[in-house]
Amino acid sequence: MNLAQIDFQQLRIKHILYKSKVRSVLYGGVYDETFFSRAGPVHQWFSTVGRVRYLNEPELHELVTVHQELNNTAHQLFSLYKGGKIDQAHEGMKSVELNSDRFLELLARLENRLKDNA
């Protein structure tokens, strides 16, 4: 496994954890403000690894955008949940799932392209 594959595997794990935390909050779990902020693991990966090693990769910019969209959606769903609109918040997980699929597809595309160029 080369460095890029390790980096992308770490991001994939952080992303899956992120999605799990969103689901957890929407089903009664504790909201972790730090986790869903710029100090959270996915954002930190982009800041410390992504933008350092892969800044010139077009997919990286798309990944950042998709993650920002996910984060915005998650916060909207958290607001719905806190406002008592639990069914709407749960329904909104479909959007999170679609964006998550998009994120993972972009990540796989980037990983495969760099692997093929290695």
C-alpha positions in Angstrom: 0.0 0.0 0.0 1.5 3.4 -1.0 1.2 6.6 1.0 -1.7 7.9 -1.1 -3.7 4.7 -0.5 -3.0 5.0 3.3 -4.0 8.7 3.2 -7.3 8.0 1.4 -8.1 5.0 3.6 -7.7 7.3 6.6 -10.1 9.9 5.0 -12.6 7.1 4.1 -12.6 5.9 7.7 -13.0 9.5 9.1 -15.9 10.1 6.6 -17.7 6.9 7.6 -17.3 7.9 11.3 -18.6 11.4 10.4 -21.7 9.9 8.8 -22.2 7.5 11.7 -22.0 10.5 14.2 -24.7 12.4 12.2 -27.0 9.4 12.3 -26.3 8.9 16.1 -27.2 12.5 16.9 -30.4 12.2 14.9 -31.4 9.1 16.8 -30.8 10.6 20.3 -27.0 10.5 20.6 -24.9 13.3 22.1 -24.0 16.2 19.8 -20.2 16.8 19.8 -19.7 20.4 18.8 -16.0 20.0 18.2 -16.4 16.9 16.0 -18.7 18.9 13.7 -16.5 22.0 13.6 -13.2 22.9 11.9 -11.5 20.9 14.6 -13.3 17.7 13.5 -11.3 14.8 12.0 -12.4 15.2 8.4 -11.7 18.9 8.3 -8.4 18.3 10.0 -7.5 15.7 7.4 -8.2 18.2 4.6 -6.1 20.8 6.4 -3.1 18.7 7.4 -2.9 16.0 4.7 -5.2 16.8 1.8 -4.2 20.4 1.1 -0.5 19.6 1.8 -0.1 16.5 -0.4 -3.0 16.7 -2.9 -3.7 20.4 -3.3 -3.4 20.2 -7.1 -5.8 17.3 -7.5 -9.2 18.5 -8.9 -11.0 15.8 -7.0 -9.7 17.1 -3.7 -11.5 20.4 -4.2 -14.7 18.5 -5.1 -14.3 16.4 -1.9 -13.9 19.5 0.2 -17.1 21.0 -1.4 -19.1 17.8 -0.8 -18.0 17.5 2.8 -19.0 21.2 3.3 -22.4 20.4 1.8 -22.7 17.3 4.1 -21.7 19.4 7.1 -24.3 22.1 6.2 -27.0 19.5 5.8 -26.1 17.8 9.1 -26.4 21.1 10.9 -29.8 21.7 9.3 -30.9 18.2 10.4 -29.7 18.8 13.9 -31.7 22.0 14.0 -34.8 20.1 12.9 -34.2 17.4 15.4 -33.7 19.9 18.3 -36.9 21.7 17.1 -38.9 18.5 17.5 -39.2 17.8 13.8 -37.6 14.3 14.3 -39.3 12.6 11.4 -38.1 15.4 9.0 -34.6 15.1 10.4 -34.6 11.3 9.9 -35.9 11.8 6.4 -33.0 14.2 5.7 -30.6 11.3 6.3 -31.4 10.3 2.7 -29.6 13.5 1.5 -26.7 12.7 3.8 -26.5 9.2 2.3 -26.5 10.5 -1.3 -23.8 13.0 -0.6 -21.8 10.4 1.3 -22.0 8.1 -1.8 -20.8 11.0 -3.9 -18.0 11.7 -1.5 -16.8 8.0 -1.5 -17.1 7.8 -5.4 -14.9 10.9 -5.7 -12.4 9.5 -3.2 -12.2 6.2 -5.1 -11.8 8.0 -8.4 -8.9 10.1 -7.0 -7.3 7.0 -5.3 -7.5 4.9 -8.5 -6.2 7.7 -10.7 -3.2 8.3 -8.5 -2.6 4.5 -8.1 -2.6 4.2 -11.9 -0.1 7.0 -12.3 2.2 5.6 -9.7 
